[in-house]
Amino acid sequence: MKGLWHLDNLDFELALQYLTHPSLIPSFADEILEALVLHSSDDLAIPLAYYHTVQPALTSSRATESLYSAIARTSVTEAFYFSRGQSQYMQRHMFELLIATVLKNSPPETIADRSVELVNLPLSLEEEAWFEDYLLRGEGRAIRKARDTIMMRRIGTGKFSETLSLKGIGSRSIGGLDWERLSAAVKEGLGPRIDV
């Protein structure tokens, strides 16, 4: 009861001490996790500590999505593997949520590292199809750097000829390099293999 009282009074650190006590059987885990994530927008250590300590069986999709959004904001790789443990429908939904979280909600100081981590995930063929479908044809196509992300993934996985098929890539130069020059270099590097 003390844990819930402290939770109601927004004293999350003290609530966490009571709610994660080993002698307690987790009750109201969905609601507790949702409240912790909702009130911990900047520092997600408390909701993640609660989840990893208690290991509750979440019953609502809302609580699962709250947990997943917290994981996705802290670790791209951990969120990816967490999504693989879900049902196929939820897995695809969470995977798309991960892509959106990385590309739209990452702080400016971490977006480059998180994007590189995203494009280097060990995707299955099905996940690869979801990735491209979401960013080229799904809701993700409206994300500003969707095509750039596809280009990065294709180059990173050695799909050079497929890289050249992308149209509409922005030509903003960064450090003297833009996608047009990079595409020309890929085309030149492929030489006669371009049609293979």
C-alpha positions as CSV (number, residue, x, y, z in Angstrom):
1,M,0.0,0.0,0.0
2,K,2.8,2.4,0.8
3,G,4.2,2.0,-2.7
4,L,0.9,2.9,-4.3
5,W,0.5,5.9,-1.8
6,H,3.9,7.2,-2.9
7,L,3.0,6.7,-6.5
8,D,-0.2,8.7,-6.1
9,N,1.9,11.5,-4.5
10,L,4.4,11.4,-7.4
11,D,7.2,10.3,-5.2
12,F,8.4,7.8,-7.8
13,E,11.8,6.8,-6.3
14,L,10.3,5.9,-2.9
15,A,7.4,4.2,-4.6
16,L,9.8,2.1,-6.6
17,Q,11.5,0.9,-3.4
18,Y,8.2,-0.4,-2.1
19,L,6.7,-1.7,-5.3
20,T,9.8,-3.8,-6.2
21,H,10.1,-5.4,-2.8
22,P,10.8,-9.2,-3.4
23,S,8.0,-10.2,-1.0
24,L,5.3,-8.5,-3.0
25,I,3.2,-10.2,-5.7
26,P,3.0,-7.7,-8.5
27,S,-0.5,-6.1,-8.5
28,F,-1.7,-3.4,-10.9
29,A,1.5,-3.8,-12.9
30,D,0.0,-2.4,-16.1
31,E,-1.3,0.8,-14.3
32,I,1.9,1.2,-12.4
33,L,4.1,0.9,-15.4
34,E,1.9,3.3,-17.5
35,A,2.0,5.9,-14.6
36,L,5.8,5.6,-14.3
37,V,6.4,6.0,-18.1
38,L,3.9,8.9,-18.3
39,H,5.6,10.9,-15.5
40,S,9.1,10.0,-16.5
41,S,9.4,11.6,-19.9
42,D,13.0,12.7,-19.6
43,D,14.5,10.0,-17.3
44,L,13.2,6.6,-18.0
45,A,15.4,4.8,-15.4
46,I,12.5,4.4,-12.9
47,P,10.0,2.7,-15.2
48,L,12.6,0.5,-16.7
49,A,14.0,-0.4,-13.2
50,Y,10.4,-1.3,-12.2
51,Y,9.9,-3.5,-15.2
52,H,13.3,-5.3,-15.1
53,T,13.0,-5.8,-11.3
54,V,9.5,-7.0,-11.1
55,Q,9.2,-8.7,-14.5
56,P,5.4,-8.3,-14.5
57,A,3.2,-10.1,-17.0
58,L,1.6,-7.1,-18.8
59,T,-2.0,-7.8,-19.8
60,S,-3.0,-4.6,-21.7
61,S,-1.6,-3.5,-25.1
62,R,-1.4,0.1,-23.7
63,A,1.0,-0.9,-21.0
64,T,3.1,-3.0,-23.4
65,E,3.3,0.0,-25.8
66,S,4.2,2.3,-22.9
67,L,7.0,0.0,-21.9
68,Y,8.1,-0.4,-25.5
69,S,8.2,3.4,-26.1
70,A,10.4,3.7,-22.9
71,I,12.8,1.0,-24.1
72,A,12.9,2.5,-27.7
73,R,13.8,5.9,-26.3
74,T,16.8,4.4,-24.4
75,S,18.1,1.6,-26.5
76,V,17.5,0.8,-30.2
77,T,18.9,-2.7,-30.0
78,E,17.0,-3.6,-26.8
79,A,13.8,-2.4,-28.3
80,F,14.4,-4.4,-31.5
81,Y,14.9,-7.6,-29.6
82,F,12.0,-6.9,-27.3
83,S,9.7,-6.5,-30.3
84,R,10.8,-9.9,-31.6
85,G,9.4,-11.5,-28.5
86,Q,5.9,-10.2,-29.3
87,S,3.1,-11.7,-31.6
88,Q,3.7,-11.1,-35.3
89,Y,1.1,-8.3,-35.5
90,M,2.5,-6.5,-32.5
91,Q,6.1,-7.2,-33.7
92,R,5.5,-5.3,-36.9
93,H,3.7,-2.5,-35.1
94,M,6.5,-2.2,-32.6
95,F,9.2,-2.3,-35.3
96,E,7.5,0.6,-37.1
97,L,7.2,2.5,-33.8
98,L,10.9,1.9,-33.2
99,I,11.8,3.4,-36.6
100,A,9.5,6.4,-36.0
101,T,11.0,6.9,-32.5
102,V,14.5,6.9,-33.8
103,L,14.0,9.1,-36.8
104,K,11.5,11.6,-35.3
105,N,12.0,11.7,-31.6
106,S,15.7,11.3,-31.0
107,P,17.5,14.3,-29.5
108,P,19.8,16.1,-32.0
109,E,22.9,15.0,-30.1
110,T,22.0,11.3,-30.4
111,I,20.1,11.0,-33.7
112,A,23.2,10.1,-35.8
113,D,24.3,7.3,-33.5
114,R,20.8,6.0,-33.0
115,S,20.2,6.0,-36.8
116,V,23.4,4.1,-37.5
117,E,22.3,1.6,-34.8
118,L,18.9,1.3,-36.5
119,V,20.2,0.7,-40.0
120,N,22.7,-1.9,-38.7
121,L,20.2,-4.1,-36.9
122,P,20.3,-7.8,-38.0
123,L,17.0,-7.8,-39.7
124,S,15.3,-10.9,-41.1
125,L,14.0,-10.9,-44.7
126,E,10.6,-10.2,-43.3
127,E,11.8,-7.3,-41.1
128,E,13.8,-5.9,-44.0
129,A,10.5,-5.9,-46.1
130,W,8.7,-4.1,-43.2
131,F,11.5,-1.6,-42.9
132,E,11.4,-0.6,-46.6
133,D,7.6,-0.8,-46.8
134,Y,7.1,1.5,-43.8
135,L,9.7,4.1,-45.0
136,L,8.8,4.0,-48.7
137,R,5.0,3.3,-48.8
138,G,3.7,3.4,-45.2
139,E,3.2,6.1,-42.6
140,G,7.0,6.5,-42.4
141,R,7.3,7.9,-45.9
142,A,6.3,11.3,-44.4
143,I,9.4,11.2,-42.2
144,R,11.9,13.8,-43.4
145,K,14.9,11.4,-43.7
146,A,13.0,8.2,-44.7
147,R,14.7,7.7,-48.0
148,D,18.1,8.7,-46.6
149,T,17.6,5.9,-44.0
150,I,16.7,3.4,-46.7
151,M,19.8,4.5,-48.7
152,M,22.0,4.1,-45.6
153,R,20.6,0.6,-44.9
154,R,21.1,-0.5,-48.6
155,I,24.7,0.7,-48.7
156,G,25.4,-0.8,-45.2
157,T,24.1,-4.2,-46.3
158,G,25.9,-4.2,-49.7
159,K,22.8,-3.7,-51.9
160,F,24.5,-1.2,-54.1
161,S,22.5,-1.6,-57.3
162,E,19.3,-1.3,-55.3
163,T,20.6,1.9,-53.8
164,L,20.7,3.5,-57.3
165,S,17.0,2.8,-57.8
166,L,16.0,5.3,-55.0
167,K,14.7,8.5,-56.4
168,G,13.9,11.8,-54.6
169,I,16.8,11.7,-52.2
170,G,17.7,15.2,-50.9
171,S,20.8,16.7,-52.3
172,R,21.8,18.8,-49.2
173,S,25.6,18.7,-48.9
174,I,27.1,17.7,-45.6
175,G,30.9,18.1,-45.4
176,G,31.1,18.2,-49.2
177,L,29.2,15.0,-49.6
178,D,25.6,14.6,-50.8
179,W,23.5,11.6,-52.0
180,E,24.0,12.5,-55.7
181,R,27.8,12.3,-55.4
182,L,27.5,9.1,-53.3
183,S,25.1,7.6,-55.9
184,A,27.6,8.5,-58.7
185,A,30.4,6.9,-56.8
186,V,28.4,3.7,-56.2
187,K,27.5,3.6,-59.9
188,E,31.1,4.1,-60.9
189,G,32.3,1.5,-58.4
190,L,29.8,-1.1,-59.8
191,G,31.0,-0.5,-63.3
192,P,29.7,-3.2,-65.7
193,R,28.1,-5.1,-62.7
194,I,25.4,-2.4,-62.5
195,D,23.1,-4.4,-64.8
196,V,23.7,-7.8,-63.1
